[in-house]
Amino acid sequence: MLLVEGLVRLRHTRKDTPAAMADRNDSSRGSRNKRTWQSYRQRHRQRSHAQAHAEAKQITIPPVLEHPMVPQAPPDTVETQADLLALVDSLRTAGRFAYDSEFIGEQTYYPRFCVIQVATTEKVTLIDALADLDLTPFWELIADEKVQTIVHAGQQDLEPVYRILDRTPGEIFDTQIAAAFLGLSYPCGLSKLVSSLLEADLGPGLKFSQWDERPLSEVQKHYAANDVRYLPLLHETMVEQLTKIGRLEWVREENEQFSLPATYQVTPAGQRLRMRGAGMLDPLRRARLEALVQWRDRAAREFDVPPRSLVKDALLLELTRLKPITLEAIRRVRGLPRPVKGRLGEAILQVLEEARPETGQTDDGARRLSRREIEATREQADVIWQRVRAKCDEDKIDPAIVTSKRELTHLVRRFRERGDWAARVSESRLGRGWRGELLGEILRDPPPEA
């Protein structure tokens, strides 16, 4: 909280606002708070780093699986622009490579990339992302539609491509997504996946590592290399198995999400749908929540902090429900960071006051549901969820990659508000593509009345 307080004070005392003029005397204290907090965070990270590495040294590192598609040698390191360009050329010639990254995401709005790992069937290479390198050629490589990039849970790793180039990645194969279509859990960790499909042992991962420390230790290099070392063989193995069961096209379709700008864009509606309890809000409260999400994102970007470290999702929902109309009411909201109450309270009040449903949200036949109908909506969604789970068990697909109870509740809610079940299904992703093929029979008719 001190970090946010320092950032908020520093940012607002630079502007000629009434609050800034009143608090100029606090700026030096805010700076000291910021430095104190950063110093504490640095010492904490160093202690955690040292402890994790001390523990890692006590563990016997498993040998690398002997296989023609698994590089055996220690990783190479790229620290110069010339070496980076040569590496990019070799990866483009190969046509397919594995990619992962190590970054620090809890301190800044955008994650700070520290190490980039790539692998082919021939070798593993670590790119020092903190060296004096222009990484643009590497991001352009991932955006090349003629090159396939293999990742595991790769959305955050791929985000810089869109942000820096204003282009989406090219052909992506995510092994975590593919695993869900092979009867494995979703999300499935890399260690479990490698063990299940390749009978290889990655060993215990580092509990914590200070990836911005230089030079990297041998332990860090080993664990970073293992994050990509097995991905080319995993890809080969999974494609073969998916082809046998007729699921490869479904996996390819699901991986197409990485080529959509929406995957990397922060939208209020998208953020709202991921919040527990948000699906049951009426149109006006939904509009307030989306406005708060937009405001939080702008503020977090301005202060260069992660949005949820500024105001947590649960507190946005609480503000949406309470709709405080005075600063005193803001101060009474439990859990809201004190600096946010004091420095940003007026902005929150303004956002809540001005929020209105978009045209069409309330005049297209939507109606407000009673409490009994809201409870019935949850019960109907539960019924559909049980049917979805049974179908997924039968087809050996993890239901978590198909949908969620939250998404189904949202679907039923829209049906109760607007009617026309078929239209509500068709406008949802559940009525299209491989999901529509899988769930067509289940979603053909409206859910029975609870």
C-alpha positions as CSV (number, residue, x, y, z in Angstrom):
1,M,0.0,0.0,0.0
2,L,2.9,2.4,0.7
3,L,4.1,1.9,-2.8
4,V,0.7,3.0,-4.2
5,E,0.5,5.8,-1.6
6,G,3.9,7.1,-2.7
7,L,3.0,6.9,-6.4
8,V,-0.4,8.6,-5.9
9,R,1.2,11.4,-3.9
10,L,4.0,11.9,-6.3
11,R,1.7,11.9,-9.3
12,H,-0.9,14.2,-7.9
13,T,1.5,16.7,-6.2
14,R,2.9,17.4,-9.7
15,K,-0.5,18.7,-10.9
16,D,-2.1,22.0,-10.2
17,T,-5.2,20.6,-8.6
18,P,-6.7,21.7,-5.3
19,A,-5.7,18.4,-3.7
20,A,-2.2,18.7,-5.1
21,M,-1.8,22.3,-3.7
22,A,-3.0,21.2,-0.3
23,D,-0.7,18.2,-0.2
24,R,2.6,19.6,-1.5
25,N,4.1,19.4,1.9
26,D,3.4,15.6,1.8
27,S,5.4,15.0,-1.3
28,S,8.8,14.5,0.3
29,R,7.2,12.2,2.8
30,G,5.5,10.3,-0.1
31,S,8.9,10.0,-1.8
32,R,10.5,8.6,1.4
33,N,7.6,6.2,1.7
34,K,8.1,5.0,-1.8
35,R,11.8,4.6,-1.4
36,T,11.3,2.8,2.0
37,W,8.8,0.4,0.4
38,Q,10.9,-0.3,-2.6
39,S,13.9,-0.9,-0.3
40,Y,11.8,-3.3,1.8
41,R,10.6,-5.1,-1.4
42,Q,14.1,-5.4,-2.7
43,R,15.4,-6.9,0.6
44,H,12.5,-9.2,0.7
45,R,13.0,-10.4,-2.9
46,Q,16.7,-10.9,-2.2
47,R,16.1,-13.0,0.9
48,S,13.5,-15.1,-1.0
49,H,15.9,-15.5,-3.9
50,A,18.7,-16.6,-1.7
51,Q,16.5,-19.0,0.3
52,A,15.0,-20.6,-2.9
53,H,18.5,-21.0,-4.5
54,A,19.9,-22.5,-1.3
55,E,17.1,-25.0,-1.2
56,A,17.6,-25.8,-4.9
57,K,21.2,-26.6,-4.4
58,Q,20.2,-29.3,-2.0
59,I,18.2,-31.0,-4.6
60,T,19.6,-33.4,-7.2
61,I,18.7,-32.1,-10.6
62,P,17.1,-34.9,-12.8
63,P,19.0,-35.7,-16.0
64,V,17.7,-34.4,-19.3
65,L,15.6,-36.9,-21.2
66,E,17.7,-38.5,-23.9
67,H,15.7,-38.1,-27.2
68,P,16.7,-36.8,-30.6
69,M,14.2,-33.9,-30.3
70,V,15.4,-32.8,-26.8
71,P,18.6,-30.6,-26.7
72,Q,21.1,-32.0,-24.2
73,A,23.6,-29.2,-24.0
74,P,23.5,-26.3,-21.5
75,P,21.8,-23.2,-23.0
76,D,23.6,-20.6,-25.0
77,T,23.2,-16.9,-24.0
78,V,22.5,-13.9,-26.2
79,E,23.6,-10.5,-24.8
80,T,24.4,-8.5,-28.0
81,Q,22.3,-7.2,-30.8
82,A,24.4,-9.1,-33.4
83,D,23.8,-12.4,-31.6
84,L,20.1,-11.6,-31.3
85,L,19.8,-11.0,-35.0
86,A,21.7,-14.2,-35.8
87,L,19.4,-16.1,-33.5
88,V,16.2,-14.6,-35.0
89,D,17.5,-15.6,-38.5
90,S,18.2,-19.2,-37.4
91,L,14.7,-19.5,-35.8
92,R,13.0,-18.1,-38.8
93,T,14.9,-20.7,-41.0
94,A,13.8,-23.5,-38.6
95,G,10.2,-22.4,-39.1
96,R,9.2,-23.5,-35.6
97,F,10.5,-22.8,-32.1
98,A,9.5,-22.9,-28.4
99,Y,9.3,-19.7,-26.4
100,D,8.9,-18.7,-22.8
101,S,9.9,-15.8,-20.7
102,E,10.7,-14.8,-17.1
103,F,9.3,-11.5,-16.0
104,I,8.5,-9.4,-12.9
105,G,4.8,-8.5,-13.0
106,E,3.9,-7.4,-9.5
107,Q,5.6,-4.0,-9.6
108,T,4.6,-2.3,-12.8
109,Y,1.6,-1.9,-15.1
110,Y,3.3,-3.8,-17.9
111,P,5.5,-6.8,-16.8
112,R,9.2,-6.2,-16.9
113,F,10.8,-8.9,-19.0
114,C,14.1,-10.3,-17.7
115,V,14.9,-13.5,-19.6
116,I,13.6,-14.8,-22.9
117,Q,14.0,-18.5,-23.5
118,V,13.8,-20.2,-26.9
119,A,14.4,-23.7,-28.1
120,T,14.5,-25.8,-31.2
121,T,15.2,-29.5,-31.4
122,E,18.9,-28.6,-31.7
123,K,19.6,-26.1,-28.9
124,V,18.2,-23.9,-26.1
125,T,19.1,-20.2,-26.0
126,L,18.5,-17.6,-23.2
127,I,18.2,-14.0,-24.3
128,D,19.1,-11.4,-21.7
129,A,16.1,-9.1,-22.0
130,L,17.8,-6.6,-19.6
131,A,20.9,-6.2,-21.8
132,D,21.1,-3.3,-24.2
133,L,19.0,-5.0,-26.9
134,D,16.3,-3.9,-29.3
135,L,13.9,-6.9,-29.1
136,T,11.7,-5.7,-31.9
137,P,13.2,-8.3,-34.4
138,F,12.3,-11.0,-31.9
139,W,8.7,-9.8,-31.5
140,E,8.5,-9.5,-35.3
141,L,9.6,-13.2,-35.6
142,I,6.6,-14.3,-33.4
143,A,4.3,-12.1,-35.5
144,D,5.5,-13.9,-38.7
145,E,2.6,-16.1,-39.9
146,K,5.1,-18.4,-41.6
147,V,6.7,-19.3,-38.3
148,Q,5.1,-21.4,-35.6
149,T,5.7,-20.5,-32.0
150,I,5.2,-23.2,-29.3
151,V,4.3,-21.9,-25.8
152,H,2.9,-23.2,-22.6
153,A,0.2,-20.9,-21.0
154,G,1.6,-18.2,-23.3
155,Q,-0.8,-15.3,-23.3
156,Q,1.3,-13.0,-21.1
157,D,4.4,-14.0,-22.9
158,L,2.9,-13.0,-26.2
159,E,1.4,-9.7,-25.1
160,P,4.4,-7.6,-26.0
161,V,4.0,-8.5,-29.6
162,Y,0.7,-6.7,-29.8
163,R,1.6,-3.9,-27.5
164,I,4.9,-3.1,-29.3
165,L,4.1,-3.9,-32.9
166,D,0.4,-3.3,-32.9
167,R,0.2,-6.7,-34.6
168,T,-0.9,-10.0,-33.3
169,P,1.2,-13.1,-33.1
170,G,1.3,-15.5,-36.0
171,E,0.8,-19.2,-35.7
172,I,0.7,-20.3,-32.0
173,F,0.5,-23.7,-30.5
174,D,-0.1,-23.7,-26.7
175,T,0.6,-27.0,-25.1
176,Q,-1.5,-26.2,-22.0
177,I,-4.6,-25.7,-24.3
178,A,-3.8,-28.9,-26.2
179,A,-3.5,-30.9,-23.0
180,A,-7.1,-30.1,-22.1
181,F,-8.2,-32.0,-25.3
182,L,-6.2,-35.0,-24.3
183,G,-8.0,-35.7,-21.1
184,L,-5.5,-33.8,-18.9
185,S,-6.6,-31.1,-16.4
186,Y,-6.9,-27.4,-17.4
187,P,-4.8,-25.6,-16.6
188,C,-2.1,-28.2,-16.5
189,G,1.4,-27.3,-15.3
190,L,4.3,-28.0,-17.6
191,S,6.0,-30.4,-15.1
192,K,2.9,-32.5,-14.9
193,L,2.5,-32.4,-18.7
194,V,6.1,-33.5,-19.4
195,S,5.7,-36.3,-16.9
196,S,2.4,-37.5,-18.3
197,L,3.2,-37.5,-21.9
198,L,7.0,-37.9,-22.1
199,E,7.8,-39.6,-18.8
200,A,10.4,-37.0,-18.1
201,D,11.2,-35.3,-14.8
202,L,11.7,-31.5,-14.7
203,G,12.4,-31.6,-11.0
204,P,11.0,-29.2,-8.5
205,G,10.7,-25.7,-9.8
206,L,12.2,-22.6,-8.2
207,K,9.8,-21.3,-5.6
208,F,11.2,-17.8,-6.1
209,S,13.9,-16.4,-8.3
210,Q,15.2,-12.8,-8.8
211,W,15.3,-12.9,-12.5
212,D,16.6,-9.3,-12.7
213,E,19.8,-10.3,-10.8
214,R,22.9,-10.5,-13.0
215,P,24.8,-12.7,-13.6
216,L,22.2,-15.5,-13.7
217,S,23.2,-18.5,-11.6
218,E,23.6,-21.9,-13.1
219,V,20.5,-23.0,-11.2
220,Q,18.5,-20.2,-12.9
221,K,19.8,-21.1,-16.3
222,H,18.9,-24.7,-15.9
223,Y,15.3,-24.0,-14.8
224,A,14.9,-21.4,-17.4
225,A,16.1,-23.8,-20.1
226,N,13.8,-26.6,-19.0
227,D,10.8,-24.3,-19.5
228,V,11.3,-24.6,-23.3
229,R,13.6,-27.7,-23.7
230,Y,10.8,-30.2,-24.0
231,L,8.2,-28.1,-25.9
232,P,9.2,-29.2,-29.4
233,L,8.9,-32.9,-28.5
234,L,5.7,-32.2,-26.6
235,H,4.3,-30.5,-29.7
236,E,5.2,-33.4,-31.9
237,T,3.7,-35.9,-29.4
238,M,0.5,-34.0,-28.9
239,V,-0.1,-33.4,-32.6
240,E,0.2,-37.1,-33.2
241,Q,-2.3,-38.0,-30.4
242,L,-4.7,-35.2,-31.3
243,T,-4.8,-36.3,-34.9
244,K,-5.6,-39.9,-33.9
245,I,-8.7,-38.8,-31.9
246,G,-9.8,-36.1,-34.4
247,R,-9.2,-33.1,-32.1
248,L,-6.4,-31.3,-33.8
249,E,-8.6,-28.9,-35.6
250,W,-10.4,-28.0,-32.4
251,V,-7.0,-27.2,-30.8
252,R,-6.0,-25.1,-33.8
253,E,-9.2,-23.2,-33.6
254,E,-8.8,-22.5,-29.8
255,N,-5.2,-21.4,-30.4
256,E,-6.5,-18.8,-32.9
257,Q,-7.4,-16.6,-29.9
258,F,-3.8,-15.6,-29.8
259,S,-4.2,-14.0,-33.3
260,L,-7.1,-11.8,-32.1
261,P,-6.4,-8.2,-30.8
262,A,-9.2,-8.7,-28.2
263,T,-7.0,-11.3,-26.4
264,Y,-4.6,-8.5,-25.5
265,Q,-7.0,-5.6,-25.0
266,V,-8.3,-4.7,-21.6
267,T,-12.1,-4.2,-22.0
268,P,-14.5,-3.3,-19.2
269,A,-16.9,-6.0,-20.2
270,G,-14.2,-8.6,-20.3
271,Q,-12.9,-7.7,-16.9
272,R,-16.4,-7.6,-15.5
273,L,-17.2,-11.1,-16.7
274,R,-14.2,-12.4,-14.8
275,M,-15.3,-11.0,-11.5
276,R,-17.3,-13.4,-9.3
277,G,-20.8,-12.1,-8.8
278,A,-20.7,-9.6,-11.6
279,G,-22.9,-11.6,-13.9
280,M,-25.9,-11.1,-11.7
281,L,-25.8,-7.3,-11.7
282,D,-28.6,-5.3,-13.3
283,P,-27.7,-3.1,-16.4
284,L,-27.1,0.1,-14.3
285,R,-24.8,-1.6,-11.8
286,R,-23.0,-3.4,-14.7
287,A,-22.4,0.1,-16.3
288,R,-21.0,1.4,-13.0
289,L,-18.7,-1.6,-12.7
290,E,-17.4,-1.3,-16.2
291,A,-16.8,2.5,-15.7
292,L,-14.9,1.7,-12.5
293,V,-12.8,-0.9,-14.4
294,Q,-12.0,1.7,-17.0
295,W,-11.1,4.2,-14.4
296,R,-8.9,1.8,-12.5
297,D,-7.0,0.8,-15.7
298,R,-6.3,4.4,-16.6
299,A,-5.1,5.2,-13.0
300,A,-2.9,2.1,-12.8
301,R,-1.4,2.9,-16.2
302,E,-0.7,6.5,-15.1
303,F,0.9,5.4,-11.8
304,D,2.6,2.4,-13.4
305,V,1.3,-0.2,-11.0
306,P,-0.7,-3.4,-11.6
307,P,-4.5,-2.5,-11.7
308,R,-5.4,-4.9,-8.9
309,S,-2.8,-3.5,-6.6
310,L,-4.5,-0.2,-6.8
311,V,-8.1,-1.4,-6.2
312,K,-9.0,-5.1,-5.9
313,D,-11.9,-6.6,-8.0
314,A,-14.0,-7.3,-4.9
315,L,-13.8,-3.7,-3.9
316,L,-14.9,-2.5,-7.3
317,L,-17.9,-4.7,-6.9
318,E,-18.5,-3.4,-3.4
319,L,-18.4,0.2,-4.7
320,T,-20.8,-0.7,-7.5
321,R,-23.3,-2.1,-5.0
322,L,-22.9,0.6,-2.4
323,K,-22.7,3.6,-4.8
324,P,-21.3,6.0,-2.2
325,I,-22.2,9.6,-2.9
326,T,-19.9,11.4,-0.4
327,L,-16.2,11.2,0.5
328,E,-17.2,10.2,4.0
329,A,-19.0,7.2,2.5
330,I,-15.9,6.4,0.5
331,R,-13.8,6.4,3.6
332,R,-16.2,3.9,5.3
333,V,-15.6,1.3,2.5
334,R,-13.7,-1.5,4.2
335,G,-10.5,-2.7,2.5
336,L,-10.2,0.3,0.2
337,P,-6.6,1.5,0.5
338,R,-6.3,4.7,2.5
339,P,-4.4,6.6,-0.1
340,V,-7.0,5.7,-2.7
341,K,-9.8,6.9,-0.4
342,G,-8.0,10.2,0.3
343,R,-6.5,11.0,-3.1
344,L,-8.8,9.3,-5.6
345,G,-12.1,9.4,-3.7
346,E,-13.5,12.3,-5.7
347,A,-12.7,10.6,-9.0
348,I,-14.5,7.4,-7.8
349,L,-17.6,9.4,-6.9
350,Q,-17.6,11.1,-10.3
351,V,-17.2,7.8,-12.1
352,L,-20.1,6.3,-10.2
353,E,-22.3,9.3,-10.7
354,E,-21.8,9.5,-14.5
355,A,-22.0,5.8,-15.3
356,R,-25.0,5.0,-17.4
357,P,-25.9,1.8,-19.4
358,E,-25.1,2.1,-23.1
359,T,-27.9,2.7,-25.5
360,G,-29.5,-0.7,-26.2
361,Q,-28.6,-2.2,-22.8
362,T,-32.0,-1.3,-21.3
363,D,-34.2,-0.6,-24.3
364,D,-33.9,-3.9,-26.2
365,G,-36.4,-5.8,-24.1
366,A,-34.1,-6.4,-21.2
367,R,-35.9,-6.3,-17.8
368,R,-34.7,-6.3,-14.2
369,L,-34.9,-9.7,-12.6
370,S,-36.4,-10.4,-9.2
371,R,-34.4,-12.1,-6.4
372,R,-36.4,-15.3,-7.0
373,E,-35.5,-15.1,-10.7
374,I,-31.9,-14.5,-9.9
375,E,-31.8,-17.6,-7.7
376,A,-33.6,-19.6,-10.4
377,T,-31.0,-18.4,-12.9
378,R,-28.2,-19.9,-10.8
379,E,-30.1,-23.2,-10.4
380,Q,-30.6,-23.4,-14.2
381,A,-27.0,-22.6,-14.9
382,D,-26.0,-25.4,-12.4
383,V,-28.2,-27.9,-14.4
384,I,-26.5,-26.9,-17.7
385,W,-23.0,-27.1,-16.0
386,Q,-23.7,-30.7,-14.8
387,R,-24.7,-31.7,-18.4
388,V,-21.6,-30.0,-19.8
389,R,-19.4,-31.8,-17.3
390,A,-21.0,-35.2,-18.2
391,K,-20.4,-34.5,-22.0
392,C,-16.8,-33.5,-21.4
393,D,-16.1,-36.6,-19.3
394,E,-17.5,-38.7,-22.1
395,D,-15.3,-36.9,-24.7
396,K,-12.3,-36.7,-22.4
397,I,-12.1,-32.9,-22.6
398,D,-11.6,-30.9,-19.5
399,P,-14.8,-28.8,-19.0
400,A,-12.7,-25.8,-17.7
401,I,-11.5,-25.1,-21.2
402,V,-15.1,-25.3,-22.6
403,T,-16.9,-22.9,-20.3
404,S,-17.5,-22.1,-16.6
405,K,-20.5,-21.8,-14.3
406,R,-20.0,-18.0,-14.4
407,E,-20.3,-18.0,-18.2
408,L,-23.4,-20.2,-18.2
409,T,-25.0,-18.0,-15.5
410,H,-24.4,-15.0,-17.7
411,L,-26.0,-16.9,-20.7
412,V,-29.1,-17.8,-18.7
413,R,-29.3,-14.3,-17.2
414,R,-29.4,-12.7,-20.7
415,F,-32.0,-15.2,-21.8
416,R,-34.2,-14.3,-18.8
417,E,-33.7,-10.6,-19.5
418,R,-34.2,-10.7,-23.3
419,G,-35.8,-14.0,-24.2
420,D,-35.1,-16.0,-27.4
421,W,-32.8,-18.8,-26.2
422,A,-31.4,-19.6,-29.7
423,A,-30.4,-16.0,-30.2
424,R,-28.6,-15.8,-26.8
425,V,-26.7,-19.0,-27.6
426,S,-25.7,-17.9,-31.1
427,E,-24.3,-14.6,-29.8
428,S,-22.2,-16.5,-27.2
429,R,-19.0,-18.3,-28.0
430,L,-20.7,-21.4,-26.8
431,G,-22.9,-21.5,-29.9
432,R,-20.0,-21.2,-32.3
433,G,-17.0,-23.2,-33.6
434,W,-15.8,-26.3,-31.7
435,R,-17.8,-25.4,-28.6
436,G,-21.0,-25.2,-30.7
437,E,-20.2,-28.6,-32.1
438,L,-19.5,-30.1,-28.7
439,L,-22.5,-28.5,-26.9
440,G,-25.0,-28.3,-29.7
441,E,-27.3,-30.9,-28.2
442,I,-27.1,-29.6,-24.7
443,L,-27.8,-26.0,-25.6
444,R,-30.4,-26.7,-28.2
445,D,-33.4,-26.0,-25.9
446,P,-33.8,-23.5,-23.0
447,P,-32.9,-24.9,-19.6
448,P,-35.8,-26.3,-17.6
449,E,-37.4,-23.9,-15.1
450,A,-36.0,-24.4,-11.7
